[in-house]
Amino acid sequence: MYRHDLNLVLCRNDGSPMPKSSLFNASKRILRKAGLSEDLTIHSLRHTYAVIMLEAGADIKFVQEQLGHGSVQITSDVYAHISKKLEKRNIDKYEEYTSRIFGSENQKPGDLWGTQPQ
């Protein structure tokens, strides 16, 4: 009987927990074959995946679901250290978008409606 109730990412074929030693030994073999440091933990690889996804522009809700966090807030709190980079990228996107709408970087939003002071 498969143990769906445990909802494990890494498990035995029946869904039951895998012994830590098996998990760590398999991880070290995979890291060695990939030419990566055997000191990397499964958790560090998970963290790296999340950071790369966020930096690549993935929606935080998607990343939250991928990681299995109970809420977007948890994901946001854990990965707040990259928020400055994401913030800059979002501001840059906004500026690029609004410059296309308003026609140039010199034109202001109010210029379209004639509300800018003369």
Number of C-alpha atoms within 10 A of each C-alpha: 7 10 14 10 8 11 12 13 10 11 15 13 11 10 17 17 16 13 10 9 9 10 14 14 12 12 17 19 12 13 16 12 10 10 9 11 10 16 10 12 14 13 9 11 11 12 15 12 15 20 17 11 15 19 15 10 12 13 11 17 15 13 19 18 13 12 15 13 13 10 11 16 13 12 19 16 10 11 15 12 11 13 14 10 12 16 11 11 14 13 11 12 12 12 13 13 12 16 16 11 13 15 13 11 12 8 13 15 15 11 12 12 8 9 10 10 6 5
